[in-house]
Amino acid sequence: MSSLEDLLNKSIPELSDLFVRRRRPVPKGLLEALEVDRRQGAHQLARRIRGRYRDNRAEGQRLHFLLRFEIELWSQGYGFIAGVDEAGMAPLAGPVVAGAVILPQNYKLRGLNDSKKILDPEKRDELAQQIKQDAVCWSVGVAEVEEIDKINIYHAGLLAMQRAWQGLTVQPDFILVDARRIPNCQTPQRGIIRGDALSASIAAASIIAKTTRDAHMLEMDQIYSGYGLATHKGYPTPEHCRALKDLGALPIHRRSFARVRQALGLDPIQPELFATEAEIPQEVQQEMTMETSA
């Protein structure tokens, strides 16, 4: 880094690019020098840098709070904590994809959050790549459309989670799962309602699941043009429903879903293909509401 004198010889826009846009470390004395600098914009830049400090403290506190379940388990002697979550319960087309991640202890990644709260696809992809690079290990599991139609969407989500957990190259000591529990899993586990917004491990798994499924649907868009799969990723948007009605169902459409069956001229699905409400956590029921409604 340049000396303080060299930095002060730079223009205010140059300093703003370094310490606000690119978020470079602020050398000692620069902030105080800007606050007495007579150049136009210097005081405003100083305020923006102080705002960056506040944002950093707030983000650090948020990320620490996001680790509270993991910190508790680490303190109890559990070394490797896996987070597991799925993506793709609601779409009319495409598979359900689950992610499983074991993060290093006390891992903090700026911007890590529930994938549904990260609206910028490029940001999600950046976070996914960083998580994959930093994780102790990670894995994805998939339940295909045929399996969804055979065992129902809820159990297909569990199957994808089971496959994601089984794909980890390091055996976890404990598993944190979003809203439910993985069947046929002997490892201690805990289901956390809204876990993708409350646990760093589950949030990381949700990002990997979401970006993996989105990438798959982009590939499907290259195969099946005219349906807008690259835009809606198979979710029941008005655009998708219009295409389904006008163009008919694709092989990747879920034939156990009411809108798809309607497009095919099939009778409504038999009730026994769905899990009972008592079996499905309330959060998952809410997520599935628009899946099976006409």
C-alpha positions in Angstrom: 0.0 0.0 0.0 1.2 3.5 -0.8 2.4 5.8 2.0 -0.2 8.2 3.5 1.5 11.1 1.7 1.2 9.3 -1.7 -2.5 8.5 -1.0 -3.3 12.1 -0.2 -1.8 13.2 -3.5 -4.5 11.1 -5.3 -7.8 12.6 -6.3 -10.9 12.1 -4.2 -12.5 9.9 -6.9 -9.4 7.7 -6.9 -9.5 7.4 -3.1 -13.2 6.6 -3.3 -12.6 3.9 -5.8 -9.9 2.3 -3.5 -11.6 2.5 -0.2 -15.3 2.5 -0.9 -15.9 0.6 -4.2 -13.0 -1.8 -3.9 -13.1 -1.8 0.0 -9.3 -1.8 0.4 -7.9 -1.7 4.0 -7.8 1.9 5.2 -4.3 2.9 6.4 -3.9 4.5 9.7 -4.3 8.3 9.6 -6.1 8.5 6.3 -9.6 9.0 7.7 -8.4 11.8 10.0 -6.5 13.4 7.2 -9.6 13.4 5.0 -11.7 15.0 7.7 -9.3 18.1 7.7 -8.7 18.0 3.9 -10.1 21.1 2.2 -10.8 19.5 -1.2 -14.3 19.2 -2.3 -15.7 15.7 -1.5 -13.1 14.8 1.1 -15.4 15.1 4.1 -18.1 13.2 2.3 -15.6 10.4 1.5 -14.6 10.3 5.2 -18.3 9.9 6.1 -18.6 7.1 3.6 -15.6 5.3 5.0 -17.0 5.6 8.5 -20.2 4.2 7.1 -18.3 1.3 5.7 -16.8 0.6 9.2 -20.4 0.5 10.7 -21.5 -1.8 7.9 -18.5 -4.1 8.5 -19.3 -4.3 12.3 -23.0 -5.0 11.6 -22.1 -7.7 9.0 -19.6 -9.3 11.5 -22.3 -9.4 14.2 -24.8 -10.9 11.7 -22.4 -13.6 10.6 -21.6 -14.4 14.2 -25.3 -14.7 15.0 -25.6 -17.0 12.0 -23.1 -19.4 13.6 -24.9 -19.7 16.9 -26.2 -23.3 16.3 -22.8 -24.3 15.1 -20.9 -22.7 18.0 -23.1 -24.5 20.4 -22.4 -27.8 18.8 -18.7 -27.2 18.5 -18.6 -26.4 22.2 -20.2 -29.8 22.8 -17.4 -31.6 21.0 -19.0 -32.0 17.5 -16.2 -31.2 15.1 -17.7 -31.5 11.6 -21.2 -29.9 11.3 -23.0 -30.4 8.0 -25.8 -28.1 6.8 -28.3 -29.6 4.4 -31.0 -27.8 2.4 -32.9 -28.3 -0.9 -34.1 -26.1 -3.8 -36.9 -26.7 -6.2 -39.9 -27.8 -4.3 -42.3 -25.4 -6.0 -41.4 -25.6 -9.7 -43.6 -27.3 -12.2 -40.6 -28.6 -14.1 -37.1 -30.0 -13.3 -35.6 -31.9 -10.4 -35.3 -31.2 -6.7 -31.7 -30.5 -5.8 -30.2 -30.6 -2.3 -26.9 -29.3 -1.0 -24.8 -30.5 1.9 -21.8 -28.5 3.2 -19.4 -28.8 6.1 -17.8 -25.4 6.8 -14.6 -24.7 8.6 -15.1 -23.8 12.3 -15.9 -20.1 12.8 -16.3 -19.6 9.1 -17.5 -16.1 8.1 -18.2 -15.2 4.5 -19.5 -11.7 3.8 -23.0 -11.8 2.2 -23.7 -15.4 3.3 -27.4 -15.8 3.7 -30.5 -17.7 2.8 -30.3 -18.1 -1.0 -33.9 -16.8 -1.4 -32.7 -13.5 0.1 -29.8 -13.1 -2.4 -31.7 -11.7 -5.4 -28.6 -11.2 -7.7 -27.8 -14.4 -9.5 -24.2 -13.3 -10.0 -23.8 -12.7 -6.3 -25.2 -16.2 -5.5 -22.8 -17.8 -8.0 -19.9 -15.9 -6.5 -20.8 -17.0 -3.0 -21.3 -20.6 -4.2 -17.8 -20.7 -5.7 -16.3 -19.3 -2.6 -18.1 -21.8 -0.4 -17.0 -24.7 -2.5 -13.4 -23.4 -2.4 -13.4 -22.9 1.4 -15.6 -25.8 2.6 -14.2 -28.9 4.3 -16.3 -30.7 1.8 -19.6 -30.2 -0.1 -22.0 -32.3 -2.1 -25.3 -32.2 -4.1 -28.1 -34.7 -4.3 -30.8 -34.8 -6.9 -34.3 -36.3 -7.1 -35.4 -36.5 -10.7 -38.9 -35.7 -12.1 -39.8 -39.3 -12.4 -39.1 -39.8 -8.7 -41.1 -36.7 -7.7 -44.1 -38.1 -9.6 -43.7 -41.5 -8.0 -43.1 -40.7 -4.3 -44.5 -37.1 -4.2 -42.6 -33.8 -4.0 -42.2 -33.8 -0.2 -40.5 -37.3 -0.1 -38.5 -36.4 -3.2 -37.0 -33.4 -1.3 -36.0 -35.7 1.5 -34.5 -38.2 -0.9 -32.4 -35.4 -2.5 -31.2 -34.4 1.0 -30.3 -38.0 1.8 -28.3 -38.3 -1.3 -26.5 -34.9 -0.7 -25.6 -36.0 2.9 -24.4 -39.4 1.7 -22.2 -37.7 -1.0 -20.0 -35.9 1.6 -16.4 -37.1 1.5 -16.0 -36.3 5.3 -18.4 -38.0 7.7 -20.2 -35.2 9.7 -20.6 -35.5 13.4 -23.9 -33.6 13.4 -26.3 -32.4 10.7 -28.4 -29.3 10.7 -31.3 -29.5 8.3 -33.8 -26.8 7.1 -37.2 -27.5 8.7 -37.1 -31.3 8.6 -35.1 -34.5 9.3 -33.3 -36.7 6.9 -34.7 -40.3 6.9 -32.4 -43.3 7.3 -29.6 -41.2 8.7 -27.9 -42.4 11.8 -25.9 -39.2 12.3 -27.3 -36.9 15.0 -29.4 -34.2 13.4 -31.6 -31.3 14.1 -34.3 -29.7 11.9 -34.4 -25.9 12.3 -37.5 -23.9 11.1 -36.2 -21.2 8.7 -32.8 -22.8 9.1 -31.5 -21.3 5.8 -31.9 -17.9 7.4 -30.6 -18.9 10.9 -27.7 -21.2 10.3 -24.5 -20.5 8.3 -24.1 -24.2 7.4 -27.7 -24.5 6.1 -27.5 -21.1 4.3 -24.3 -22.3 2.5 -26.1 -25.5 1.5 -29.1 -23.6 0.2 -26.8 -21.5 -2.0 -25.1 -24.5 -3.5 -28.5 -26.2 -4.0 -30.0 -23.1 -5.6 -27.1 -22.4 -8.0 -26.7 -26.0 -9.0 -30.4 -26.3 -9.9 -30.5 -22.9 -11.7 -27.5 -24.0 -13.8 -29.3 -27.2 -14.7 -32.4 -25.3 -15.8 -30.2 -23.0 -18.0 -29.0 -26.2 -19.7 -32.6 -27.3 -20.1 -33.5 -24.0 -21.7 -30.9 -24.8 -24.4 -32.7 -28.0 -25.1 -36.3 -26.8 -24.8 -36.7 -23.4 -26.3 -39.8 -21.3 -26.1 -40.7 -22.1 -22.5 -38.6 -19.4 -20.8 -36.8 -21.9 -18.5 -33.7 -19.7 -18.3 -35.9 -17.0 -16.8 -38.3 -18.7 -14.4 -36.3 -21.9 -13.8 -39.4 -24.0 -13.9 -41.4 -22.1 -11.3 -45.1 -21.5 -12.0 -44.8 -17.9 -13.2 -47.5 -16.5 -15.5 -45.0 -16.8 -18.4 -44.4 -20.4 -17.7 -48.1 -21.3 -17.3 -48.9 -19.6 -20.6 -46.2 -21.6 -22.3 -47.4 -24.8 -20.7 -50.9 -24.2 -21.9 -49.9 -23.1 -25.4 -47.0 -25.5 -26.1 -47.9 -28.5 -23.9 -45.9 -30.4 -21.3 -42.2 -31.3 -21.7 -40.6 -34.5 -20.4 -39.1 -32.5 -17.5 -42.6 -31.3 -16.3 -43.9 -32.9 -13.1 -46.9 -34.9 -14.0 -48.1 -35.1 -10.5 -48.7 -31.3 -10.4 -52.1 -30.0 -11.0 -51.2 -27.4 -13.7 -49.2 -29.9 -15.7 -52.0 -32.5 -15.5 -54.4 -29.9 -16.6 -52.3 -29.1 -19.6 -52.1 -32.8 -20.4 -55.9 -33.3 -20.0 -55.4 -35.7 -17.1 -57.5 -36.2 -14.1 -56.4 -34.6 -10.8 -53.8 -36.5 -8.9 -54.9 -39.1 -6.4 -54.6 -37.8 -2.8 -52.6 -40.8 -1.6 -49.6 -39.6 -3.7 -49.1 -36.7 -1.3 -47.9 -36.9 2.3 -50.3 -36.2 5.1 -50.3 -32.7 6.6 -49.4 -34.1 10.0 -46.2 -35.5 8.4 -45.1 -32.2 6.7 -43.7 -29.3 8.7 -45.8 -26.1 8.5 -42.9 -24.2 6.8 -42.7 -26.9 4.1 -46.5 -26.9 3.7 -46.3 -23.1 3.0 -43.6 -23.6 0.4 -45.6 -26.3 -1.3 -48.9 -24.4 -1.4 -48.5 -23.1 -4.9 -47.1 -26.4 -6.2 -50.2 -28.5 -6.2 -52.9 -25.8 -6.6 -54.5 -25.4 -10.0 
